[in-house]
Amino acid sequence: MQLTTQSLSKYYYRLSEPLLPFDVEAYLAPVGEILLPVLLFAGLATRFAAAGLFVINVVAVTSLKEIAPAAFYLHCIWGILIFQVFIWGGGLLSFNRWTRSA
């Protein structure tokens, strides 16, 4: 059996009640995992990117049946850091700040 994004979404990362069809989820997750960190790093739409990454982090933790304690701990740290960016924004060096003050 060939492992594709759709099959991983359907059989491995199984949620009890999927919110989206497997095909849609299989394409949205990689786009979000690639695009949102780039936006966050560039300082563009930082709160939107942080909110999206927070949701991806929560889905990653809740979709796995078994997760190692160390991996769960790292997901908690990532969640706290991402949530702080969501609350306080991108900061002084973000592109959002430069365009707002101009």
Beta strands, then each sheet from edge to edge (+ up, - down):
end
